[in-house]
Amino acid sequence: MAKLAFYNARLITPEELVLDAALLVQDTRILGMVSANSVPDEYAPIDLEGCWLSPGFVDIHVHGAGGVDTLDAEYKAIQSLVAKHLYHGTTALYPTVVSASPRQTMAALLAVQDAMKQEPLCGKVLGAHLEGPFLNPAFCGAHEIIHLRNPADCVDEWQKYLQEPVVKLITLAPELTGSEELSRAATAKGIRLAVGHSGADYDQLQEARTWGVNQCSHIFNAMLGIHHRDPGTAGTILAMDAYYAQIIADGVHLHPALLHIIARCKGAERGILVSDAIRTAGMPEGEYTLGGRTVVLKGGEARTVEGSLAGSNIFLADAVRNLAKLTSVGLQTAVQMATLTPAKAMGIENSKGSLNKGRDADLVVIGDDLRIRQVWSRGKQIR
């Protein structure tokens, strides 16, 4: 049995930065913290040279990386996607399916389900996130409008999706007919729901919360914005403490001032950093695809040929660093928004998202420049 003691580090917890302590790990689990001078002899010491020690990042909205996408619907694609994000500190993720035909969507779900069962990806792939196809065409963003559907018009389709245990999160527009029925059926199965690509107003979002909708996909992007006499979709999410807000902190989707506003409104407890990365992440400039649409990566931005932003080109580690640098929230809050808060939103906080006893030994070592130094997944060093 592997016994490790991580010491000479600043341990990041939601409550405080812990100094002069060592984190004990046995095999795949965290055993807890002890004072640095009381580590049992049987533990192999890992000197982190004064770096920050964070829980592994949890990405609940991520389509792809390294030239592959969840919609490729192949085990090897999911494996490659995970490897790319894992290298950058994302130790748990939910491969996200962009709006597509029922056949393509089901194939992607089955590929994710297969990946969850394979030993190399066990504990890393936690389920699938369906971003659509139940989205408002007026706020389609980079989604192919021909694939968008009202839940009321395709009950048999979404019932099949809900039968698959791999589905853990669904993004939908609650103003569409049939959304209540879908939401209540999903909630009954423990599936989380996010409002996104939506023009839902204040009253509709108040109602949707009672159906089980508990978060918002990429706040402000592809949704009704704020007017001083109408809070719109984005303003209502900011105003309602009951909603988590997913945030793309790539420096493109949201102005730094708006990042600061969102972080102050939602805080570490309700703000969730997501990458929304597509297959362009980690790739050179050029043409790629997203859900059948051509996407051009240029100057760090991925856009459709029509000019719409098409997901991001970052990893979650970049989002943590950007939020810490572009706002005043600090590294501790930024880390929580990429670890414990998404874990809580998805109901997996007993295994992921913190350095507490009994959690998976998913660890990220961060230097003072906020760059990743080491990555550990369930007690094994990846980087």
Buried (B, 14 or more C-beta within 10 A) or exposed (E): EEBBBBBBBBBBBBEEEBEEBBBBBBEBBBBBBBEBEEBEEEBEEBEBEEBBBBBBBBBBBBBBBBBBBBBBBBBEBBBBBBBBBBBBBBBBBBBBBBBBBBEBBBBBBBBBBBBBEEEEBEBBBBBBBBBBBBBBBBBBBBBBEEBBBBBBEBEEBBEBBBEBBBBBBBBBBBBBEBBBBBBEBBBEEEBBBBBBBBBBBBEBBEBBBEBBBBBBBBBBBBBBEBEEEEBBBBBBBBEBEEBBBBBBBBBBBBEBEBBBBBBEBBBBBBBBBBBBBBBBBBBEBEEBBBBBBEBBBEEEBBBBEEEBBBBBBBBBBBBBBBBBEBBEBEBBBBBBBBBBBBBBBBEBBEBBBBBBEEBBBBBBBBBEEBEBBBBBBBBEEBB
